[in-house]
Amino acid sequence: MRTTTTLLLAIVLLASCNQYQKTPTGLSYKIVKGGSNEKLKQGQFVKFNIEYKVPPKDSILTSSFGHIPAYLVVDTMRPSKHSFLEIITQCAVGDKIDFVMSVDTLKKLGMIEYNNIFHARDMIKGRVEILKVFTKQEEATADLQKEMDTEKAAEIKTIQAFTAKAGIKTQSTASGSLVEIENAGDAVKADSGKVARLLYKGSLIGGKTFDSNMVKNSPNSQTLNVNVGSVGTGAVIKGLDEGLRFFGKGGKGKIYIPAMLGYGQNGQPPVIPAYSNLVFEIEMVDVATAPPPAAPTPQPVMPGQRK
């Protein structure tokens, strides 16, 4: 009798532990404790993994698990609505949160709009794992840099394995992209200060093409003009910019780019998923010296205004 009673009690306790609670804005959530009793506090910097899944098949919309974790500062002065942040101060390092968000509620709050991903009456499933806490922003920033370096190193290892398995001979750029040279082209390379005019085809490594200006049997294909060395101005991704420097006019080859030298943890949805390693097939049409920047236009001096 005692054994039966104990078993029933255990079942009831387990069921109660697995029940979801609700925040004031209707977010359903469940916290699985990780062992620490020291809850997160205002002003702390939190490192965590997070994942969102959407219907109809619980497809992963975005996930940091296995990649670069997310970081945030606990700010109780700006309360969040319909988000796991509503209950962040109930959590401690090691805790895990499962939660469910209503698309309709998020729309009413003005946070999203209905589209081909978010539909009326849909429920978004999420999960969070609290990894670490920092008291200083500098500590969190240094930790993030380490995570980014680790991610890039793993991606480089992946593309090295891919090219090695395929028997592709490559050279490495300064940051870690791999360059397969079919024809190096003229001696004058597309270095900093040069304008590279090229044809290209961009693809996911081992996957589909997402962009191209190579038109078969067309001598009038529109070239992409790149001011080499202008990374940071939105011109081209870093991995491509570095790879172009191996080619002169008439050059042909492929540039294999780790995600962190491409579109990184955000990707370019829906055509380039997050953390996608890329390959660009390129043909260097021309390499020229970049024109000098235009002189600033003199502004007229108004009467009474100092020159």
N, C-alpha and C positions, 0 to 999 in steps of 0.2 A: 504494500500500500504506500509506504514511504517513498519507494522508488518511483511509483507512478506519479505521486504528487510532485516530487522533485522534477521529473521530466516535464510535467505540464507547466510548472512554474518557469522552467528554463525556456520552454516554447513561447510562453507569454512575454517573458523578458526580451527574447530575441525579436519577437514581432514588434514590440514597442520601440525597440532600438532602431528598427528599419522603417518606422513610420515617418512620413514627411511632415514638416511644420510649414507655416506660412508667415511671410513678412507682412507688414501693413499694406504693401502694394500688391500682394497676391502671389509673390514668388514662392514656389514650393521648394523646400530644401531639407537636406539631411546632413548632419555633421558626424563624421566618424572620427573619434578622438585618436590622436597619435601618441599619447603618453605624456605630453607636456601640459602643465596646468597654468603656465604663464601666458595669459592672453595678450593679443596684439594691442598696442597702444597708439594713441595720437602721435603723429610725427615720425613714427618708425618707418623704415623702408623695408618692404616685403618682397621676397623672391618666391615665385610660385609658378607652377605649371597650370595651364588652363586649356580646355577643349570644348568646342561647341559642335553639336550634331543636329541636323535638320531632317524633316520627313522628306520622302516617304520611307526611306530605308535606313534612317539614322546615319545618313552620309556625313562624314566629317567636313564641317564647314571651315574650321581652322583649329589647329592644335599646336601647342608648344612642346608636348610630350615627345621626348627623343630629339629635341632640337634646343633652341635657345629659350630658356624660361622667360616669363614676364616679370616686370618689376613695377611696384607702385608705392606711393607714400600713403600711410593711413591718415585720412583727413575726415574726422567726425564733424567738422564745421560745415562741410558741404555734403549733406546726406544724399545718398544715391537712391534711385527708384527702380524697382523691379530688376535688381542686380544682386549678385552674391556679395557685393560690397555693403549691402544693407546689414549683413550679419558678420562682417569681417572681424569686428572686435569681440565676437564670441569665440573666435578661433585662436589656436596656438600653433607653433611650429610642429609639423608632423601631421596635423589634422587634414582630413579630406572632406570635401563638400560635393555632394551631388545636388543639382538644382534643375528646375524646370521653369522656363520662361514662356509666357503667352505672347504670341505675335500680335494678337489684337490689343493687348495691354500696352505693348511697346509702341504700337501705332498711335494709340490714344495719347500716350505721353509725348508724341512727336519725335520718337527716337529712330523709327524706321518707317518705310513705306512698303505697301504690298508690291511685290514684283515677281520675277520668275523663280526666286528663291524663297521669299517669305510670303505665305498665303494666309488668308483669313482662317481662323480657328486652328492654325498650326501651333505646335508646342516645340520649343527649342530645348534640347537637353544639354546640360553642361556638367562639367566636373572640374574641380580645382584641387590641387595638392600644395599646401604651404611648405616650402622647402627651407627657408632661412629668413632671418630678420637682421637688419642692420640699423644702427643708431645714427650713422653719418652717411650723407649722400656720397661722399668720396669713396667709402667702402663699397657701396652698392654699384657705383660706376666702375670701379676696378674689377668687381666680380663679374659685371656684365661684359667687360672687355675680355676677360678670360673665357667666358662662355662663347663669345663670338669667335675668338681664336680657335677654340676647340671645335666648333662647328665647321669653320673653314678648313681646318686640317683634315677633318673626316671627309668632307666633300672632295678635297684634292686627292685623298687616298682612293676614293670611289672612282674618280675619272682616270686616275693612273691605272687602276685595275682594269677599267673598261678598255682603255687604249692598248694596254699590254696584252689582254686576252685576244684582242682583234689583230695583234701584230702591227700596230700603228707606231711608227717612229715619231717621237715628238721632242720638242724643246720647251723649257719652262720659262714663263715670264717672271718678272721680279716678284709678283704677288701670288703666283701659283697657277695661272691658266696654262694650258698646254697647247702648243702650236705645231700642227702638222704642215710641213712645207712641201707642196707639190712643185712649185716653181717660185723661187725667191724674188724674181723680177729684177729690175734694174738695181744698180749699186746704190742709188739715192733712195733711202728708205723713208717710210712715213713716220718720221720722228716728230718730236714736239716742235711746234711752229710751222708744220706742214699741213696742207689740206689734202686729205685722201679722198679720192673719188672712187667709189667701189660699188660693185654688185654683191649682193649677199643673200643668203637663205638661212634663217634662224630656226632651229628645231630644239625640242627637248632631247637630251641624250637618250638614244634608244626609243624615241617617241616621235610624235607628229610635228610637222612644220607649223610654226605660228606666224611667220612673217617672211616675205621675200620680195625682192625687186628684180629677180632673175626671170625674164620672160623668154621662153624657148623660141629660137629662130627669129628673135627681134633685135635688130642692131640699135634700136632707139630706146632701150630700157632706161628708165629714169634712175640715175645714179644717186647714191647717198653720199653727201659731202660732209666729211668729218674734219673738224679742226682738232688735230691730234694734240693731246695734252690738255684738253679743255674739260676733263672730267670734273664734275661738280657744278657745271653750268647746265646740266640736263641734256648735253649733246648725245653721248653714248655711255653705256655701262663701262665700268673700269676694266673688266676682263677683255672686252673687245678693243678698247683703246690701247691697252698694252700689247695685245696680239698683233695689231696692225703694224706695229713698229718693225716686225720681222720681214715686211714685204715692201718692194718697190713697184714701180709701174710695170704692169704685165704679170705681177705675182698672183699665184693661186694657192689656196690651201684651206685648212680648217682650224678653227680656234675653239678649244674645249674649255668651258668656263664654269668654275664652281659657283654655286648659287650666291654665296656671299660676295662674289665679284660681279654678280648679275643683278637680279631683282630680289634676292635675299628672302627674308622671312615674310615679306608681304606678297611677293610675286606680282603678276599683272593679270588678275582674274578677269574673265574666266579662261583665257587662253594659256596663261603661264601660272601654274599652281605655286604656292609658297615652297621655298626650298628646292627649286628646280635647277638642276645642272643643265647647261645649255651647250649647243655646238653651233657655230656659225661657219658656213662655207662661204668663202669670199674670193672675189676676183678684183684685183686692183687695176682700175681703169687708168688712173693717173695719180701722180704725186706732185704737188706744186707748193711753192712758198706762199704762206698765208699773207694776204694783203695787210698793210699796216692799219691799225685802228683809225677810224675817221676822226679828224680833228674836231674838237667841240665847237659848236656854232656860237659865235660871239653874240652876247645878249645886248640889245640896245640899252644905252644909258638914258634914263628918263630925266627930265629937267629937275634939278635940285638933288639928284642922286649922285653919291660919290662913285668914282670909277674904281 
